[in-house]
Amino acid sequence: MRIRPGALWRAARRALSRNEWAIRLLRLPRPEAAHGAAGLVMVQIDGLSESQFRVAVESGNMPFLNRLLHRERYRLHTHYSGIPSNTPAVQGELFYGVKTCVPAFCYMDRKSGRVFKMYESAAAAEVERRLEREGGPGLLKDGSSYSNVFRGGAQEAHFCAAKHGWGALFCSTNPLAMPLILLMYADIFVRTTVLFLVELALSLFDCPRGALRFRQWRKEIEFIPSRVGVCVLLRELVTVGAQIDIARGMPVIHLNLLGYDEQSHRRGPTSRFAHWSLRGIDDSIARLWRSIRRTGARHYDLWVYSDHGQENTRAYPQVEGKTIERAVSDVFGAAARVLDGSGCCTLDRGRPVFLSEKEEETDPEPAPPPESLASSLVVTAMGPLGHIYSPRGLDPAEKEILGKALAESAGVPLVLSAAAQGKAHAWTKTGRFTLPEDAEAVLGAAHPFLLETARDLTSLCHHPDAGDFLLLGWRHGTDTLTFPVENGSHAGAGAEETRGFALLTADAPLPDKNAAYLRPLDLREAALRFLGRSDSGHFFTRPKNAVAPPPRALRLMTYNVHGCAGMDGRLSPERIARVIARHDPDIVALQELDAGRPRSGHVDQAAEIALKLEMEFHFHPTFILEDGKYGNAIFSRYPMRLVRMGALPRARKDYEPRGALWVSIDLAGTQVQFINSHLSVWPGERLLQAEALAGPEWLGNPALTGPVILCGDMNALPGSPAYRKINAVLRDAQLHLNEHQPTNTWFGWYPVGRIDHVFLGAGLEVTSIRVPTTELEKNASDHLPLVVGLRVPETASEEAPGPAEPSARPWVIRKDPATGEPHLEKESREKPR
């Protein structure tokens, strides 16, 4: 009864939810068999580097993400973007598993001769068709995709370049339903209007300053609607759409929030205007989190990451006094004259064609190039990355002269060109190098992804659509240049632009790897595992400790799981297993487990949890009914033997039966005596049961030698008679850790009482105590788990009394030799441990 009011309240709130009504009015389909399954919401903060994320959190611009870090036990990972460090390349690797799917945001497709710009729908759709042929299944299969470059295999895609371009409608709607929907979302409409006006006022205030600084009045005026539209309107639309999809139960939802990236390009990634946009992004993520909490459709996780960072840059035209197109024209014209004079070759003559993503007002009409320049020479340049496409192949001598001239005469910080297979030549003002061998000389020894970046740059040079020369505005030891006029850019190999972040749950099923960072392929594999679409992992993983535990350390957990029924009314042994796995205990004492009862869906909850945790266990049914069993269990990572299990005294026959379970656990030769119990809610009966536990059958038993632990839900507050009776024999762990304030464990949402206890015998040293209170623990049961770290003294090994009958052997995990699937079976008595 304790959680029923909460479950009813949540059900009523869902029934009255405007998102639920919007689903009905819009006649949006719901995925089949969604209830209780895993779901994933992935939020991409475009362009936010790890260092700027840390600055935003520390400065208070992202309070909700700060909460995820410090209250919800999320973990911050470094995310290496790969090369090029731009959104299409990252999403191609994340959604389809294809590295370097494009050589740049703007490049020439060699087969068709067309220049592809990835914000154009036709170009993005063509690239995605190639990804679908070459890569694995789309990560967003059966899900939804918002404001991304690619759809990612999503069933529904909105504002995605590969589908309808950036101006696509949110979804098809019934015109008759629209007035009612607008009324239901009136507060969102008012909020968006206010934010629109605020952002518009800031834009108008900032416009003259930007125009005076960059001398680009037209660009600054054009930036106003772009800034307001992306930072406010698009963000609000995709947030509301994702909230509706969460209520529908879409299996995976990916949305890209672009405001920070847009501001950073114009004002720089460290600017106050760029960081101002992070406040709205943080609020959008918080609203998605609240929608996840309220939904009953799926067990959603929220992951937040950035695809790449940005570098503070200087504009190439402002540094060199000419556009990169003009500089290339000059170099190729001069190089042609040198080569003609030497008799090595003759370049085709004719007027070249120059193409770039952005026309700059600093040099709107470059002078005609020399007659000796090759015809149809194509230059594409966006951000700090550009490509030069020659109309014919260049021999090594030509490449050497041109590469050197581009680095020295044209002032391009780093020039690259494909060499032998797996190699690339690199030219700088200091000389010529070869990648990946000379990675330190080109990228600097301090580059956070030195070797992988060198390999990725080499692969980029060999991309089928790469230019004959790659132009990079970044190299080690120089200021970063960008070929258009902007203050922030990305796509190159800089330490900031390649260093994004990933904020993931502590038990996200990441691939096993020794690298200190993730890349998009790792996020893809983790997401597939979480969604149950990978053969190489599980829904969750135990956290991997960076250091080995101290010798003879033991971590235990006691947890009343309430039949695996949570505060939200959901029944989920898997969620209980996930709570346990997050804290990685060696021994677990669980109370109130069902085995085969209809209310639990005829599931053996102890067996289900043991399979998830890959731990052996003993289950003690405190009472057996016609429809199944109900009782307590002990799970262990170490070998254990059953010593005793039995009933505790009852004051009345109509009271719920209670019992205790005693096992001996072998910890490196030391037998640890471990007892799990669950006492009555009635004070008089509870005292009788405490006296029995303190008596000769349990704590007073002569066989109880060595380290002793008694834990469980005692239903006894500190100071109560039952508590004092047990505390006179053993000691309360929560009172024996310096500077630890005893913490309440019941009930889940608002803990008001300390009734779950761990009592210890002599010699055991308490090293840590934790009562976790993340949203997961507060919703999984009406109790919070109590996690205690101990140091066990080394004692002589003594054989504990064996089980009285064969049925007392523990259940252990075995793997089928043929299929590799884990299953439960009784431990063989003859099999050595």
VENJO-V599451 format. One record per residue. PSI is psi in degrees with one decimal (none if undefined). Layout:
BEGIN
{{PSI} {PSI}}
END
This chain:
BEGIN
{{-18.3} {-32.8} {-7.4} {-44.0} {-40.8} {-42.5} {-40.6} {-39.6} {-43.1} {-40.4} {-41.0} {-41.1} {-38.9} {-38.9} {-31.8} {1.3} {136.3} {-28.9} {-41.2} {-41.9} {-34.7} {-39.0} {-42.3} {-46.0} {-35.9} {-5.0} {44.6} {134.1} {152.0} {138.5} {145.6} {149.3} {40.9} {-27.9} {124.9} {-10.0} {166.6} {142.8} {152.0} {129.0} {117.8} {123.8} {120.9} {120.9} {103.5} {126.2} {4.6} {111.4} {163.5} {-40.6} {-40.9} {-29.7} {-44.9} {-41.2} {-43.9} {-39.7} {-45.9} {-29.9} {-4.4} {8.6} {-15.5} {68.4} {-33.8} {-41.8} {-30.3} {-38.0} {-42.1} {-38.6} {-44.3} {-24.3} {-33.0} {5.5} {34.3} {157.2} {138.1} {123.0} {147.8} {134.1} {110.0} {125.5} {-24.0} {177.0} {131.6} {149.8} {69.3} {168.1} {-45.1} {-42.4} {-42.1} {-45.2} {-30.8} {-40.3} {-40.1} {-47.1} {-35.5} {-6.7} {21.0} {116.6} {146.5} {56.4} {-23.9} {148.0} {-11.6} {170.9} {-29.8} {124.8} {171.2} {126.2} {114.0} {-29.7} {-44.5} {-18.6} {6.0} {149.8} {120.4} {126.9} {121.4} {-4.4} {-4.2} {136.0} {-45.0} {-42.1} {-45.9} {-40.0} {-38.7} {-43.7} {-39.9} {-33.9} {-37.6} {-40.8} {-39.6} {-31.9} {-39.6} {-30.1} {-172.5} {-175.3} {146.6} {133.5} {-32.3} {23.1} {131.3} {7.1} {-153.3} {151.4} {129.7} {128.6} {38.0} {169.0} {-47.7} {156.3} {-29.1} {23.3} {10.4} {145.4} {-35.0} {128.8} {131.9} {133.6} {27.9} {137.6} {-35.1} {-8.4} {-67.0} {13.8} {-179.0} {-15.9} {18.2} {151.8} {154.0} {-49.7} {167.1} {129.8} {157.0} {117.1} {-34.7} {-24.9} {-17.3} {-43.0} {-41.1} {-39.1} {-42.0} {-36.3} {-42.7} {-34.2} {32.3} {-39.0} {-36.4} {-40.1} {-45.1} {-44.1} {-47.2} {-39.1} {-43.9} {-46.3} {-37.6} {-46.6} {-39.3} {-46.3} {-35.5} {-42.9} {-42.7} {-38.2} {-43.4} {-35.3} {-38.5} {-21.7} {-50.7} {-38.5} {-43.1} {-38.4} {-40.4} {-34.6} {-43.2} {-9.9} {43.0} {75.4} {-43.9} {-44.2} {-39.4} {-39.3} {-39.5} {-27.6} {-24.8} {-57.2} {-34.1} {-44.1} {-47.1} {-41.2} {-44.1} {-44.1} {-23.9} {-64.3} {-51.8} {-42.4} {-44.2} {-39.1} {-47.5} {-30.7} {-46.9} {-42.3} {-42.5} {-37.2} {-40.8} {-40.6} {-32.1} {-44.7} {-32.4} {-27.5} {31.2} {136.2} {-35.3} {134.7} {126.1} {126.5} {143.3} {118.4} {116.5} {-6.2} {-44.5} {-43.3} {-41.5} {-44.2} {-37.8} {-36.8} {-39.7} {-36.3} {-8.3} {145.4} {-19.2} {3.2} {155.7} {-34.1} {-38.8} {-44.3} {-25.8} {-38.7} {-22.1} {-23.6} {-46.0} {-37.9} {-44.1} {-41.0} {-38.6} {-41.9} {-38.1} {-39.1} {-36.5} {-39.9} {-43.7} {-35.9} {-38.3} {-41.7} {-34.1} {-19.8} {148.8} {7.5} {-46.1} {166.0} {90.7} {143.9} {148.8} {121.2} {137.2} {131.5} {166.1} {145.0} {-32.7} {179.0} {-164.0} {152.5} {143.1} {128.2} {162.0} {145.5} {130.1} {-45.1} {-31.8} {-29.5} {-46.0} {-12.7} {11.3} {161.0} {162.8} {-31.0} {-43.6} {-39.7} {-42.6} {-39.9} {-45.2} {-43.1} {-47.0} {-33.4} {-45.6} {-40.9} {-36.6} {-39.9} {-40.2} {-45.2} {-38.7} {-41.2} {-30.5} {-13.6} {9.4} {-42.8} {169.8} {120.8} {148.6} {142.2} {155.2} {167.4} {129.8} {162.8} {123.2} {132.4} {132.6} {164.1} {-34.2} {129.6} {128.9} {137.0} {-15.1} {-26.7} {69.2} {-28.9} {87.8} {151.3} {150.8} {136.8} {163.6} {152.7} {-26.6} {-4.4} {149.3} {146.7} {150.9} {35.4} {126.6} {129.1} {121.7} {131.5} {125.7} {129.6} {-140.8} {14.8} {128.6} {160.7} {142.9} {123.3} {115.9} {147.1} {-11.2} {165.5} {147.7} {136.7} {168.0} {-37.5} {-43.2} {-43.3} {-39.8} {-46.6} {-46.6} {-43.9} {-43.4} {-41.7} {-39.8} {-38.7} {-40.3} {-52.3} {-43.9} {-13.6} {24.3} {124.5} {-39.8} {127.0} {132.3} {152.4} {144.2} {139.4} {-140.1} {165.7} {126.8} {8.5} {158.4} {142.6} {143.1} {130.7} {134.3} {-179.6} {-18.9} {-4.1} {-168.9} {141.8} {169.5} {130.1} {145.5} {0.8} {-43.1} {38.1} {-42.1} {-40.9} {-34.8} {-45.8} {-17.3} {138.5} {-24.4} {0.8} {130.6} {-20.3} {47.1} {-60.3} {-40.9} {-36.5} {-41.2} {-41.8} {-40.8} {-37.8} {-40.4} {-44.9} {-38.3} {-40.0} {-30.0} {5.9} {139.8} {-28.1} {13.2} {155.3} {171.6} {-29.0} {141.2} {132.1} {122.7} {133.2} {1.4} {139.7} {163.1} {131.0} {4.9} {162.6} {145.5} {131.1} {150.8} {141.4} {-36.1} {174.8} {106.7} {164.2} {-13.5} {142.3} {168.9} {168.6} {-17.6} {-151.7} {15.6} {156.0} {-36.8} {-43.0} {-23.4} {-6.0} {90.0} {-164.3} {161.6} {120.2} {104.6} {158.8} {153.6} {-26.0} {21.3} {132.2} {69.1} {149.5} {149.9} {117.6} {152.9} {-8.0} {150.7} {10.0} {165.1} {159.2} {171.4} {-34.6} {-36.0} {-41.5} {-38.4} {-48.4} {-40.9} {-41.8} {-41.5} {-39.5} {-46.1} {-38.7} {-0.4} {25.0} {16.1} {146.5} {-0.6} {16.5} {-172.2} {174.2} {-35.0} {167.4} {155.9} {143.9} {144.3} {115.1} {136.3} {-29.5} {151.9} {145.8} {151.9} {157.6} {141.1} {28.0} {145.9} {127.5} {127.2} {156.8} {136.3} {137.7} {119.3} {114.0} {-1.8} {45.7} {21.0} {18.9} {123.0} {175.0} {-19.8} {5.9} {-2.5} {141.2} {116.9} {94.1} {-31.8} {-38.8} {-38.9} {-42.8} {-35.9} {-40.1} {-45.9} {-47.1} {-32.8} {-29.4} {-1.1} {52.5} {156.4} {-33.5} {138.3} {129.4} {116.1} {142.7} {154.4} {60.9} {140.1} {151.3} {96.8} {9.1} {149.6} {-36.0} {-19.4} {12.3} {26.8} {29.8} {137.8} {97.2} {-37.4} {-43.8} {-39.4} {-44.7} {-40.2} {-40.2} {-40.6} {-39.2} {-14.0} {51.1} {150.0} {159.2} {159.6} {136.5} {132.3} {107.1} {117.1} {-25.7} {148.8} {126.0} {173.2} {-29.6} {11.7} {-162.6} {163.6} {129.8} {-151.4} {161.4} {155.3} {129.7} {142.0} {143.1} {-17.4} {160.1} {140.9} {155.7} {141.3} {128.0} {-46.8} {144.9} {138.9} {171.3} {155.3} {159.1} {146.8} {136.9} {-32.2} {149.1} {-25.0} {0.7} {153.2} {130.3} {144.8} {156.2} {-178.8} {153.0} {125.1} {123.9} {157.0} {122.6} {129.9} {104.9} {92.8} {44.8} {-13.0} {129.2} {110.7} {121.4} {119.8} {122.8} {131.7} {131.3} {162.7} {111.7} {168.3} {156.6} {-14.1} {125.7} {-46.0} {-46.3} {-37.4} {-38.9} {-40.6} {-42.1} {-37.3} {-39.6} {-38.3} {-42.2} {-36.3} {-7.4} {-169.2} {-18.6} {-21.7} {-94.7} {-24.5} {6.5} {132.0} {-24.9} {-10.4} {81.6} {156.5} {-165.6} {135.3} {134.5} {128.1} {128.6} {169.4} {-175.0} {102.2} {-7.6} {26.9} {120.7} {152.6} {134.2} {-14.8} {159.4} {-43.3} {-41.3} {-46.3} {-34.2} {-45.4} {-38.7} {-17.3} {-22.3} {-43.8} {-178.0} {143.9} {120.0} {-35.3} {-11.8} {3.1} {41.4} {122.6} {136.7} {16.5} {130.2} {119.4} {135.5} {137.8} {152.6} {-7.8} {135.7} {-178.9} {-52.7} {-49.1} {85.4} {121.9} {-9.3} {151.6} {92.1} {-8.7} {127.8} {155.8} {118.1} {139.5} {145.9} {-175.6} {147.9} {-19.0} {129.2} {126.4} {124.5} {-23.4} {151.2} {135.5} {134.3} {92.6} {142.4} {38.3} {171.4} {-33.8} {-50.1} {-37.0} {-20.5} {-19.9} {-30.0} {173.8} {-4.6} {158.1} {146.3} {148.3} {118.2} {124.6} {129.5} {135.6} {158.1} {123.1} {128.7} {151.4} {123.9} {163.1} {141.0} {127.6} {139.4} {119.9} {154.3} {135.1} {167.4} {150.2} {-22.4} {157.6} {-30.4} {-9.9} {-1.2} {144.9} {156.2} {133.0} {162.8} {126.9} {153.6} {133.8} {125.5} {-30.5} {-46.9} {-20.1} {4.0} {134.9} {148.0} {165.5} {142.1} {160.8} {139.3} {133.4} {135.9} {-27.2} {-20.9} {124.0} {147.3} {none}}
END
